[in-house]
Amino acid sequence: MCGIAGIIDVRGSDEALQRARLQRMLERIAHRGPDDSGLWTEGPVALGHRRLAIVDLSPMGHQPMLSACGRYVLVYNGEVYNHGRLRAQLESAGTRFKGHSDTEVLLALIARDGLAAALRLCVGMFAIALWDRQLRQLQLARDRFGEKPLYFGWCAGTLLFGSELKALRAHDRFDTTLDAATACAVLQRGYAAADRSIHRSIQQVAPATCVTIPLGAGAADISVERYWDPVAIVEHGRQHSYTGGFEDAVDELQRILLDAVSMQLQADVPVGSFLSGGVDSSVVTALMVQSARTRVNSYAIGFHLDSHNEAEHAKAVATHLGTKHTEWYVSEEEAQQVVPTLSRYYDEPLADASQIPTLALARLVRKDVTVALSGDGADEVLGGYPKYCRGDALWAARSHRKAVAAQVADARIAPLARRLLPSRLAARVPWHRLNTAAALYGASSAQEVAKLLGTMNRHAEQFLAPAMRDHALSATPELPDFSSYRRSAMLDDVLNYLPGDILTKVDRATMSVGLEARAPLLDHRVFEWAATLPDDYLFDARGGKRVLRALLYRLVPQKLVDRPKSGFSAPLANWLRGGLRCWAYDVINSAAATHTLDVPRCKALLDLHCQGHHDLSARVWPIVTLAAWLHEQRATAS
């Protein structure tokens, strides 16, 4: 696992200046690769790499790496888990290797097949920058689900790219202009879209795509190729449904996951597991115990608050599996001290309070190991979120939806009712929930329901300063019209929530301490197989992930893991009324926030939450997060 950065400066800077600029960019992401650093320049092109050595710790894994044919130069962040099998195939065809890194295997595949075709053969996670010396073009690519980040864009005619925005910001031509549409998206859904950034001049390589940029090209000259398409896979799965019995499906999932876990255990450094005691992490850890040659290290974080503490459940699972288990209870004071520093780790606003325990867990795990396997991706791929069942029931009742919507909260009735009720009672009526219910019942498609259930602030633009609102609205791509609401919602999360929130959260938290996180449940073969399953193999009366739960019960006693889904988060509602209250008001009132936010409206929402009548933390937190990020950017620039 590593960090990459690069420059194409067609305006012509001398080599010494080019290398100095690139070195500054790499220094900003040294945490991603503390073991080695490398630069390569040729004319206007400069590629840089920070290395976290995982496979082949020798200098033979050094990057930037030149292909054996001399045509390609590669910098690469990630792991190709099936590199051993691919190496054997290439060797049988006559390819000879100098070392045993996956980077060398990837380069040989690219030299033989081209980038997109090579990536179709790879099982893994990656962000890639490839310079083609023959065609004089740069290619940028990202893994199928967006586990690894890659930003790029033109600033003053210079192309910049890198693993994190802080690398790009180190270049003296970086354009800091805010993207209003992304700011609105953060307020609405809590995160930036997987192909955009908080800066107008910078975008992200979308998951499962290759971007080709000829030398001297502008933004209009790039071409984008999708090498893997989850929408097409889900549509194909509907037409070619799995025909085996349910127990056959459990057998097949066990086979696929055991292979995925076995491949992801390959490393020349110590490997551990994130273990919350829930279904997903327990399955992964149990399969690690089956596959590993040595005792597995497992890790858990706990809170001194029963409603947000899973450490005891994790300990029970670890005891049963016989792992070497480590847990750490985070005090409320420790956790709250982390909150004002989040913008330094996350580069752009991310309103997911589970980033706080994720950072704490990453720091705990890195004391012992360099790689950790997680259960991330199971909810999106196998239907685990409760909203899938809630939304399905809502969508199924479409015969009375419009009538209920009118009765629940007509936009004209709610303000009138608020005025007619006694003030003390009106303050306690959850009008925001009534209005949301009205929108849900009035939805005209399954896709609309899915997007509403993933929304924190429906009319997010109202929290932006007036001058920003006209630039804040952007069209959201429509999903295919699947007959199953659940499939629409799951696909929406795979395309948006997973790369924009979950994987961003995990990548920045783990890489801030030089820890590589791997997610066996995001092996693309799991997704392709799960797309063929009938709904009743994923959902039953108890909720989602039915087939995964059945697998877990083969591995761990049911009584240890059978409990309601609680998630991995922090008691944010209480904190915003307590220890974080002054800080929240301070960042909303800061000078940096006034140019972007409608401060009086934002404060009014925070006031309502702090009054304690109802929990508005899910709506308030994106506002506070954006304000804190704006404040941090101004402080850093001054």
Residue pairs with C-beta under 8 A, 6 or more apart in sequence:
1 32
1 33
1 52
1 54
1 77
1 78
1 79
1 511
1 516
2 32
2 33
2 49
2 50
2 51
2 52
2 63
2 75
2 76
2 77
2 78
2 163
3 26
3 29
3 30
3 31
3 32
3 33
3 49
3 50
3 77
3 162
3 163
3 164
3 167
3 511
4 47
4 48
4 49
4 50
4 75
4 76
4 77
4 127
4 129
4 150
4 161
4 162
4 163
5 22
5 25
5 26
5 29
5 48
5 49
5 75
5 160
5 161
5 162
5 163
5 167
5 168
6 22
6 45
6 46
6 47
6 48
6 75
6 129
6 138
6 160
6 161
6 162
7 18
7 21
7 22
7 25
7 45
7 46
7 158
7 159
7 160
7 171
8 44
8 45
8 46
8 138
8 158
8 159
8 213
8 215
9 18
9 44
9 46
9 158
9 159
10 44
10 157
10 158
10 215
10 216
11 157
11 158
12 44
13 21
13 44
15 41
18 41
18 44
18 46
19 39
19 41
19 46
21 46
21 170
21 171
21 172
22 39
22 41
22 46
22 47
22 48
23 39
23 48
24 170
24 171
25 48
25 160
25 162
25 167
25 168
25 170
25 171
26 37
26 39
26 48
26 49
26 50
26 167
27 170
28 164
28 166
28 167
28 169
28 170
29 50
29 162
29 163
29 164
29 166
29 167
30 37
30 50
31 511
31 512
31 513
31 514
32 50
32 52
32 77
32 163
32 164
32 511
32 514
33 49
33 50
33 51
33 52
33 514
34 50
34 52
34 514
35 51
35 52
35 53
35 57
36 49
36 50
36 51
36 53
36 62
37 48
37 49
37 50
37 51
38 48
38 49
38 51
38 62
38 63
38 64
38 75
39 46
39 47
39 48
39 49
39 64
40 46
40 47
40 48
40 64
40 66
40 73
40 75
41 47
42 73
42 131
42 133
44 215
45 131
45 138
45 215
47 64
47 73
47 75
47 129
47 131
48 64
48 75
49 63
49 64
49 75
49 76
51 61
51 62
51 63
52 370
52 514
52 516
53 61
53 268
53 269
54 79
54 267
54 268
54 269
54 370
54 371
54 516
55 61
55 79
55 83
55 100
55 101
55 102
55 266
55 267
55 268
56 99
56 100
56 101
56 102
56 268
57 268
57 269
58 99
60 98
60 99
60 100
60 101
60 104
61 99
61 101
61 103
61 104
63 74
63 75
63 76
63 103
64 73
64 74
64 75
65 73
65 74
65 75
65 76
65 103
65 104
65 107
66 72
66 73
67 73
67 74
67 107
67 108
67 110
67 111
68 95
68 96
68 107
68 108
68 111
69 111
70 133
71 111
71 132
71 133
71 134
72 107
72 110
72 111
72 130
72 131
72 132
72 133
73 130
73 131
73 133
74 103
74 106
74 107
74 110
74 128
74 129
74 130
74 131
75 128
75 129
76 103
76 106
76 126
76 127
76 128
76 129
77 126
77 127
77 128
77 148
77 150
77 163
78 124
78 125
78 126
78 127
78 128
78 143
78 147
78 148
79 102
79 124
79 125
79 126
79 264
79 516
79 518
80 86
80 102
80 105
80 106
80 122
80 123
80 124
80 126
81 123
81 124
81 260
81 263
81 264
81 266
81 523
82 122
82 123
82 124
82 263
83 101
83 102
83 105
83 106
83 124
84 266
86 105
86 109
86 121
86 122
87 97
87 100
87 105
90 97
90 105
90 108
90 109
90 112
91 97
95 108
95 112
97 104
97 105
97 108
98 104
102 124
106 118
106 122
106 126
106 128
109 118
109 121
109 122
110 118
110 130
112 118
113 121
115 128
115 130
115 139
115 141
115 210
116 141
116 210
116 225
116 227
117 227
119 126
119 128
119 141
119 210
119 227
119 228
120 227
120 228
123 260
123 263
123 523
123 524
123 525
124 143
125 143
125 145
125 147
125 148
125 518
125 519
125 522
126 141
126 142
126 143
126 148
127 140
127 141
127 142
127 143
127 148
127 149
127 150
127 163
127 205
128 139
128 140
128 141
128 142
128 150
129 138
129 139
129 140
129 150
129 161
130 138
130 139
130 140
130 141
131 137
131 138
132 138
132 139
135 214
136 214
136 215
137 212
137 213
137 214
137 215
138 159
138 161
138 212
138 213
138 215
139 210
139 211
139 212
139 213
140 150
140 152
140 161
140 205
140 210
140 211
140 213
141 150
141 205
141 209
141 210
141 211
141 227
142 148
142 149
142 150
142 204
142 205
142 206
142 207
142 208
142 209
143 207
143 208
144 207
144 208
144 228
144 230
144 524
144 527
145 207
145 208
145 377
145 494
145 498
145 499
145 503
145 522
145 524
146 194
146 206
146 207
146 208
146 498
146 499
146 503
147 499
147 503
147 507
147 519
147 522
148 163
148 507
149 163
149 164
149 204
149 504
149 507
150 161
150 162
150 163
150 204
150 205
151 161
151 162
151 163
151 164
151 165
151 168
151 197
151 202
151 203
151 204
151 205
152 159
152 160
152 161
152 162
152 202
152 203
152 204
152 205
152 211
152 213
153 159
153 160
153 161
153 168
153 175
153 197
153 199
153 201
153 202
153 203
153 219
154 160
154 201
154 218
154 219
155 168
155 171
155 173
155 174
155 175
155 201
155 202
156 173
156 175
158 171
158 173
159 213
160 168
160 171
160 173
160 174
160 202
161 168
162 168
164 347
164 508
165 197
165 198
165 199
165 202
165 347
165 348
166 347
168 174
168 202
169 176
175 199
175 200
175 201
175 202
176 199
176 633
176 637
177 199
177 200
177 201
178 198
178 199
178 200
178 596
179 196
179 197
179 198
179 199
179 200
180 464
180 468
180 469
180 471
180 472
181 196
181 471
181 472
181 473
181 474
182 192
182 193
182 196
182 197
182 198
182 348
183 198
183 349
183 464
183 468
183 472
183 596
183 626
184 460
184 461
184 464
184 468
184 472
184 473
184 474
185 191
185 192
185 193
185 196
185 460
185 474
186 192
186 198
186 348
186 349
186 350
186 351
186 622
186 625
186 626
187 456
187 457
187 460
187 461
187 463
187 464
187 622
187 623
187 626
188 455
188 456
188 457
188 458
188 460
188 622
189 454
189 455
189 456
189 496
189 497
189 500
190 350
190 351
190 352
190 456
190 501
190 621
190 622
190 625
191 350
191 351
191 352
191 497
191 500
191 501
191 504
192 198
192 204
192 348
192 349
192 350
192 500
193 496
193 500
194 204
194 206
194 207
194 495
194 496
194 499
194 500
195 203
195 204
195 205
195 206
196 203
196 204
197 203
197 204
197 348
198 348
198 349
198 629
199 348
205 211
206 224
206 226
207 495
207 499
208 226
208 227
208 228
208 229
208 230
209 224
209 225
209 226
209 227
210 224
210 225
210 227
211 222
211 223
211 224
212 222
212 223
212 224
212 225
213 221
213 222
214 221
228 524
230 491
230 494
230 495
230 527
231 479
231 480
231 491
231 495
233 527
233 528
233 531
234 480
234 482
234 487
234 491
234 531
235 480
236 531
237 528
237 530
237 531
237 532
237 533
238 482
238 487
238 531
240 532
241 532
241 533
241 534
242 249
242 529
242 532
242 533
242 534
242 537
244 252
246 537
246 547
246 550
247 550
249 533
249 537
249 547
250 547
250 550
250 551
250 554
252 529
253 526
253 529
253 547
253 548
253 551
254 551
254 554
256 523
256 525
256 526
256 529
257 283
257 284
257 287
257 520
257 521
257 523
257 526
257 551
258 287
258 290
258 291
260 520
260 521
260 523
260 525
260 526
261 284
261 287
261 288
261 291
261 373
261 520
262 291
264 373
264 518
264 520
265 271
265 288
265 291
265 292
265 373
267 370
267 371
269 369
269 370
269 371
270 297
270 368
270 369
270 370
270 371
271 288
271 292
271 297
271 369
271 370
271 371
271 372
271 373
272 296
272 297
272 298
272 299
272 365
272 368
272 369
272 371
272 372
272 373
273 281
273 284
273 285
273 288
273 296
273 297
273 298
273 299
273 323
273 372
273 373
273 374
274 281
274 298
274 299
274 300
274 361
274 365
274 372
274 373
274 374
274 375
274 517
275 281
275 282
275 285
275 298
275 299
275 300
275 314
275 317
275 318
275 323
275 325
276 282
276 300
276 310
276 313
276 314
276 375
276 568
277 300
277 310
277 311
277 312
277 313
277 314
277 315
277 316
277 317
277 560
277 561
278 310
278 313
278 375
278 561
278 565
278 566
278 568
279 375
279 378
279 384
279 545
279 548
279 549
279 552
279 561
280 375
280 376
280 378
280 379
280 384
280 521
280 545
280 548
281 314
281 374
281 375
282 317
282 375
282 552
282 555
282 556
282 560
282 561
283 375
283 378
283 521
283 548
283 551
283 552
283 555
284 373
284 374
284 375
284 520
284 521
285 296
285 298
285 317
285 318
285 321
285 323
285 373
286 321
286 552
286 555
286 556
287 520
287 555
288 296
288 373
289 296
289 321
289 322
289 323
295 322
295 323
295 324
296 321
296 323
296 324
297 323
297 324
297 325
297 326
297 368
297 369
298 314
298 318
298 321
298 323
298 324
298 325
298 326
299 325
299 326
299 327
299 361
299 364
299 365
299 372
300 310
300 311
300 314
300 315
300 318
300 325
300 326
300 327
300 328
300 361
301 311
301 327
301 328
301 329
301 330
301 357
301 360
301 361
301 364
302 309
302 310
302 311
302 312
302 327
302 328
302 329
302 330
303 309
303 311
303 329
303 330
303 332
303 335
303 357
303 570
303 571
304 329
304 331
304 332
305 332
305 571
307 566
307 571
308 566
308 569
308 570
308 571
310 566
310 568
311 327
311 329
313 560
313 561
313 563
314 325
314 327
315 325
315 327
316 560
317 556
317 560
317 561
318 325
319 325
320 556
320 557
320 560
321 556
326 364
326 368
328 360
328 364
330 357
330 360
332 571
332 575
332 579
333 579
334 360
335 356
335 357
335 360
335 570
335 575
336 575
336 579
336 580
338 356
338 359
338 360
339 356
339 575
339 580
339 583
340 583
340 628
342 350
342 355
342 356
342 359
342 625
342 628
343 349
343 628
343 629
343 631
343 632
343 633
344 632
345 355
345 359
345 508
345 509
345 512
346 355
346 504
346 505
346 508
346 629
347 508
348 629
349 622
349 625
349 626
349 628
349 629
350 501
350 504
350 505
350 508
350 625
351 456
351 621
351 622
351 624
351 625
351 626
352 501
352 502
352 505
353 569
353 570
353 572
353 621
354 505
354 567
354 568
354 569
354 570
355 505
355 508
355 509
356 570
357 568
357 569
357 570
358 505
358 506
358 509
358 510
358 568
359 509
359 512
361 509
362 509
362 510
362 512
362 513
362 515
362 517
363 513
365 372
365 515
366 513
366 514
366 515
369 515
370 514
370 515
370 516
371 515
371 516
371 517
371 518
372 510
372 515
372 516
372 517
372 518
373 517
373 518
373 519
373 520
374 506
374 517
374 518
374 519
375 519
375 521
376 502
376 503
376 506
376 517
376 519
376 521
376 522
377 498
377 502
377 519
377 521
377 522
377 526
378 384
378 521
378 545
378 548
379 385
379 493
379 544
379 545
380 490
380 493
380 494
380 497
380 498
380 502
381 490
381 494
381 521
381 522
381 526
381 527
381 530
382 521
382 526
382 530
382 538
382 544
382 545
382 547
382 548
383 486
383 490
383 538
383 539
383 544
383 545
384 543
384 544
384 545
384 548
384 565
385 489
385 493
385 544
386 543
386 544
386 565
387 453
387 454
387 489
388 485
388 486
388 489
388 490
388 539
388 544
389 486
389 539
389 543
389 544
390 453
391 449
391 450
391 453
391 485
391 486
391 489
392 484
392 485
392 486
392 539
394 401
394 440
394 441
394 449
395 443
395 446
395 449
395 485
396 485
401 441
401 442
401 443
402 441
402 442
404 441
405 437
405 438
405 439
405 440
405 441
405 442
406 438
408 434
408 437
408 438
408 441
409 431
409 434
409 435
409 437
409 438
410 438
411 435
411 438
414 431
414 434
414 435
417 426
417 429
418 426
418 429
418 431
419 426
421 429
427 611
427 613
428 613
428 614
430 614
432 616
432 619
433 614
435 458
436 452
436 458
439 452
439 458
440 449
440 452
440 453
443 449
443 452
445 481
446 481
446 482
446 484
446 485
446 488
446 489
447 478
447 479
447 481
447 488
447 492
449 485
449 489
450 479
450 485
450 488
450 489
450 492
451 476
451 492
452 458
453 489
454 489
454 492
454 493
454 496
454 497
456 618
456 619
456 621
456 622
457 463
457 619
457 622
457 623
460 472
460 622
461 469
461 472
461 473
462 469
462 598
462 601
463 597
463 598
463 601
463 602
463 605
463 623
464 472
464 596
464 597
464 598
465 594
465 595
465 596
465 597
465 598
466 598
468 596
479 488
479 491
479 492
479 495
480 488
480 491
481 488
482 488
482 491
484 535
486 535
486 538
486 539
487 535
494 527
506 517
506 519
507 517
510 516
510 517
520 526
530 538
533 547
536 546
537 546
537 547
538 544
538 545
538 546
538 547
539 546
540 546
542 549
543 565
552 561
553 561
572 617
572 621
573 609
573 615
573 617
576 584
576 606
576 609
576 610
576 617
576 620
576 621
576 624
577 609
577 610
577 612
581 610
584 606
584 620
584 624
585 603
585 606
587 593
587 624
587 627
587 628
587 630
587 631
588 597
588 599
588 602
588 603
588 606
588 623
588 624
588 627
589 599
589 603
590 627
590 630
590 631
590 634
591 634
592 627
592 630
592 631
592 633
592 634
592 635
593 599
593 602
593 626
593 627
593 630
593 631
595 630
596 626
596 630
597 623
597 626
597 627
597 630
602 623
602 627
605 616
605 619
605 620
605 623
606 620
606 623
606 624
608 614
608 616
609 615
609 616
609 617
609 619
609 620
